[in-house]
Amino acid sequence: MVWSMIFCSVTSWGSAVLMLFCAENYEEYMLASQPYMNWFMDIYHSTYGGGVFCALVMIGLNYFIVVGTNTAGSRLAWSMARDRAFPYSSYFASVNKRFGIPLRAMIAILFIDLIIGLIVLGSDYAFQAIISGGGVTLQVGYVTPIIIVLVRGRKILPARPNFDLGRWGYPVNIISVCWSLMMIIMFSFPMYVPVNVVNISYMNWSILIVGATIIFPGMWWVWKARHVYIKEGNSVLEDNVVVIEGVAKPAKEVFSQL
């Protein structure tokens, strides 16, 4: 996983630098609603050529992205349903006997994706407003466990026989937190100023989306989830093992000793 992140970082950085050097009218592209589309159209000197190329690339990328995200999302929803985190958890926690997959959780995730995708047919602005919170929520998801580790100390982490930062652990964690907090602030800025009723399209709705993501689950937590969540068991600890000095031990046993 570490090498894959390094490889992706290097290749994406190189691709970005290459594209910036090849883009002649980059200021014009930045003002376009689809900069990549305009760029490839100019490269191919054809609206159809650039459009078809972008369409083929996006179809291929979206296939792998959708399959991965829906598979991961459905398994995550299924795992949390097993721990009674959602309304109707018992319904979504089941595994289809014929296919051997959490079919109900997968259908629920696909239905949510479909609803969000259909919004773009009615209003592109509404769709962009909804997905604008993606960058902020990702950074919040990244920084939260790191902050917990910094507050409680790295001693709460299990043994790491294959990759251990050692004394560099705290500096790396602190830098990561600072970077994520900076990204959260940057992602919350509007694209242009000033923002008013006339040019409301300049508004960055990520704060509203993130706020709703926190408030509504928070209300569910206060009302019911805190009384039932992982009270009867913890699927993450029960279904996994931790390898220490070549010996696999149940994760529940290892974490109970911390």
C-alpha positions as CSV (number, residue, x, y, z in Angstrom):
1,M,0.0,0.0,0.0
2,V,2.8,2.4,0.8
3,W,4.5,1.8,-2.5
4,S,1.3,2.2,-4.4
5,M,0.8,5.6,-2.7
6,I,4.3,6.6,-3.6
7,F,3.9,5.5,-7.2
8,C,0.6,7.3,-7.6
9,S,2.0,10.5,-6.1
10,V,5.0,10.5,-8.4
11,T,3.0,9.7,-11.6
12,S,0.2,12.2,-10.8
13,W,2.7,15.0,-10.0
14,G,4.6,14.2,-13.2
15,S,1.3,14.2,-15.2
16,A,0.3,17.5,-13.7
17,V,3.6,19.2,-14.6
18,L,3.5,17.8,-18.1
19,M,0.0,19.0,-18.7
20,L,0.9,22.5,-17.4
21,F,3.8,22.7,-19.8
22,C,1.7,21.6,-22.7
23,A,-1.3,23.8,-21.9
24,E,-0.7,27.1,-23.8
25,N,-3.8,29.1,-22.9
26,Y,-4.0,27.8,-19.3
27,E,-5.8,30.9,-18.1
28,E,-8.5,30.3,-20.7
29,Y,-8.8,26.6,-19.6
30,M,-9.1,27.6,-15.9
31,L,-12.2,29.7,-16.8
32,A,-13.9,26.8,-18.6
33,S,-16.3,24.6,-16.8
34,Q,-14.5,21.5,-18.1
35,P,-10.8,22.4,-18.5
36,Y,-9.6,18.9,-19.5
37,M,-12.3,18.7,-22.2
38,N,-11.2,22.0,-23.8
39,W,-7.6,21.1,-23.5
40,F,-8.0,17.8,-25.4
41,M,-10.2,19.4,-28.0
42,D,-7.4,21.9,-28.7
43,I,-4.8,19.1,-28.8
44,Y,-6.8,17.1,-31.4
45,H,-7.9,20.2,-33.2
46,S,-11.4,18.6,-33.2
47,T,-14.4,19.0,-31.0
48,Y,-15.5,15.4,-31.8
49,G,-11.9,14.0,-31.4
50,G,-11.3,15.6,-28.0
51,G,-14.8,14.8,-26.8
52,V,-14.7,11.1,-27.8
53,F,-11.2,10.7,-26.3
54,C,-12.3,12.2,-23.0
55,A,-15.5,10.2,-23.0
56,L,-13.6,6.9,-23.5
57,V,-11.1,7.7,-20.8
58,M,-13.8,8.7,-18.3
59,I,-15.9,5.6,-19.1
60,G,-12.9,3.4,-18.3
61,L,-11.9,5.3,-15.2
62,N,-15.5,5.5,-13.9
63,Y,-15.9,1.8,-14.4
64,F,-13.0,1.0,-12.1
65,I,-13.9,3.8,-9.7
66,V,-17.6,2.9,-9.4
67,V,-16.8,-0.8,-8.9
68,G,-14.2,-0.1,-6.2
69,T,-16.2,2.6,-4.3
70,N,-19.5,0.6,-4.4
71,T,-17.7,-2.6,-3.3
72,A,-16.0,-0.8,-0.4
73,G,-19.0,1.3,0.5
74,S,-21.4,-1.7,0.6
75,R,-19.0,-3.6,2.8
76,L,-18.5,-0.7,5.1
77,A,-22.2,-0.1,5.4
78,W,-22.7,-3.9,6.0
79,S,-20.0,-3.9,8.7
80,M,-21.5,-0.8,10.5
81,A,-25.0,-2.4,10.2
82,R,-23.7,-5.4,12.0
83,D,-22.6,-3.1,14.8
84,R,-26.1,-1.5,14.9
85,A,-24.9,1.9,13.6
86,F,-27.8,2.6,11.1
87,P,-31.6,2.6,11.2
88,Y,-32.9,-0.8,10.2
89,S,-29.4,-2.3,10.8
90,S,-30.7,-5.8,11.1
91,Y,-32.1,-5.6,7.6
92,F,-28.9,-4.3,6.0
93,A,-26.6,-6.6,8.1
94,S,-27.7,-9.7,6.3
95,V,-25.6,-11.6,3.7
96,N,-27.3,-13.1,0.6
97,K,-26.9,-16.9,0.8
98,R,-27.0,-17.4,-2.9
99,F,-24.3,-14.8,-3.9
100,G,-22.4,-14.7,-0.6
101,I,-22.4,-10.9,-0.5
102,P,-24.2,-8.1,1.5
103,L,-26.7,-7.6,-1.3
104,R,-29.1,-5.4,0.6
105,A,-26.3,-3.0,1.6
106,M,-24.9,-3.0,-1.9
107,I,-28.3,-2.1,-3.4
108,A,-28.8,0.7,-0.8
109,I,-25.4,2.2,-1.8
110,L,-26.2,1.9,-5.5
111,F,-29.6,3.5,-4.9
112,I,-28.0,6.5,-3.2
113,D,-25.4,6.8,-6.0
114,L,-28.3,6.7,-8.5
115,I,-30.3,9.5,-6.8
116,I,-27.2,11.7,-6.5
117,G,-26.4,11.0,-10.2
118,L,-29.9,11.8,-11.4
119,I,-29.7,15.3,-9.8
120,V,-27.4,16.4,-12.5
121,L,-30.1,15.9,-15.1
122,G,-32.3,18.5,-13.3
123,S,-29.6,20.9,-12.1
124,D,-25.9,20.8,-12.7
125,Y,-25.4,23.4,-10.0
126,A,-27.2,21.4,-7.4
127,F,-25.1,18.3,-8.3
128,Q,-21.9,20.3,-8.0
129,A,-23.0,21.7,-4.7
130,I,-23.6,18.2,-3.3
131,I,-20.2,16.8,-4.4
132,S,-18.3,19.9,-3.4
133,G,-18.1,18.5,0.2
134,G,-16.2,15.4,-1.0
135,G,-12.7,17.0,-0.6
136,V,-13.5,18.3,2.9
137,T,-15.1,15.0,4.1
138,L,-12.1,13.1,2.8
139,Q,-9.7,15.3,4.8
140,V,-11.9,15.1,7.9
141,G,-11.8,11.3,7.6
142,Y,-8.0,11.3,7.2
143,V,-7.3,13.7,10.0
144,T,-9.7,12.4,12.7
145,P,-7.8,9.1,13.5
146,I,-4.5,10.9,13.4
147,I,-5.7,13.5,15.9
148,I,-6.9,10.7,18.2
149,V,-3.5,9.0,18.0
150,L,-1.8,12.3,18.9
151,V,-4.2,13.0,21.8
152,R,-4.1,9.5,23.3
153,G,-0.5,8.7,22.3
154,R,1.0,6.2,19.8
155,K,1.0,3.5,22.4
156,I,-2.6,2.7,21.6
157,L,-1.5,1.5,18.1
158,P,-1.0,-2.3,17.7
159,A,2.5,-3.8,17.0
160,R,3.8,-2.9,13.5
161,P,6.4,-5.5,12.6
162,N,6.6,-4.6,8.9
163,F,6.5,-0.9,8.8
164,D,7.1,1.4,11.8
165,L,7.9,5.1,11.7
166,G,9.6,4.9,15.1
167,R,10.7,8.3,16.5
168,W,9.5,9.9,13.3
169,G,5.9,8.9,14.0
170,Y,4.9,12.0,16.0
171,P,6.5,14.5,13.5
172,V,4.8,12.8,10.6
173,N,1.5,12.8,12.4
174,I,1.8,16.4,13.3
175,I,2.7,17.4,9.7
176,S,-0.2,15.3,8.4
177,V,-2.7,17.0,10.7
178,C,-1.4,20.5,9.7
179,W,-1.7,19.6,6.0
180,S,-5.2,18.2,6.4
181,L,-6.4,21.2,8.4
182,M,-4.9,23.6,5.7
183,M,-6.7,21.6,3.0
184,I,-10.0,21.7,4.8
185,I,-9.7,25.5,5.0
186,M,-8.7,25.8,1.4
187,F,-11.5,23.6,0.2
188,S,-14.0,25.8,2.1
189,F,-13.1,28.9,0.2
190,P,-15.4,30.0,-2.7
191,M,-14.0,29.9,-6.2
192,Y,-14.6,33.6,-6.8
193,V,-15.4,36.6,-4.6
194,P,-17.6,38.4,-3.8
195,V,-20.4,35.9,-3.2
196,N,-23.9,37.5,-3.2
197,V,-27.4,36.8,-4.5
198,V,-26.4,37.9,-8.0
199,N,-23.5,35.5,-8.3
200,I,-24.7,32.8,-5.9
201,S,-23.0,30.2,-8.2
202,Y,-19.7,31.4,-6.8
203,M,-20.8,29.9,-3.4
204,N,-18.9,27.0,-2.0
205,W,-21.5,24.7,-0.4
206,S,-19.0,22.2,1.1
207,I,-19.5,23.6,4.6
208,L,-23.3,23.0,4.3
209,I,-22.7,19.5,3.0
210,V,-20.2,18.6,5.8
211,G,-22.5,20.2,8.4
212,A,-25.4,18.1,7.3
213,T,-23.2,15.0,7.3
214,I,-22.3,15.8,10.9
215,I,-25.7,17.1,12.2
216,F,-28.0,14.4,10.9
217,P,-25.9,11.4,12.0
218,G,-25.2,13.2,15.2
219,M,-29.0,13.5,15.9
220,W,-29.3,9.7,15.2
221,W,-26.4,9.1,17.6
222,V,-27.9,11.1,20.4
223,W,-31.4,9.6,19.9
224,K,-30.6,5.9,19.5
225,A,-27.2,4.8,18.1
226,R,-25.2,5.5,21.3
227,H,-27.4,3.0,23.1
228,V,-26.9,0.1,20.7
229,Y,-23.7,0.8,18.7
230,I,-21.1,-2.0,19.3
231,K,-22.9,-2.9,22.5
232,E,-23.5,-6.5,21.5
233,G,-20.2,-6.9,19.6
234,N,-17.5,-5.3,17.5
235,S,-17.2,-6.7,14.0
236,V,-13.9,-5.0,13.3
237,L,-12.2,-6.6,16.2
238,E,-13.9,-9.9,16.0
239,D,-13.2,-10.5,12.2
240,N,-9.6,-9.5,12.1
241,V,-6.2,-10.7,13.4
242,V,-3.0,-8.8,14.3
243,V,0.3,-10.4,13.3
244,I,3.0,-9.9,16.1
245,E,6.4,-11.5,15.5
246,G,5.0,-13.9,13.0
247,V,2.2,-15.0,15.3
248,A,-1.4,-14.1,14.4
249,K,-3.6,-13.1,17.3
250,P,-7.2,-12.0,17.5
251,A,-7.5,-8.3,17.2
252,K,-9.9,-8.2,20.1
253,E,-7.4,-9.8,22.4
254,V,-4.6,-7.5,21.3
255,F,-6.6,-4.3,21.7
256,S,-8.0,-5.4,25.0
257,Q,-4.5,-5.4,26.4
258,L,-3.7,-1.8,25.4
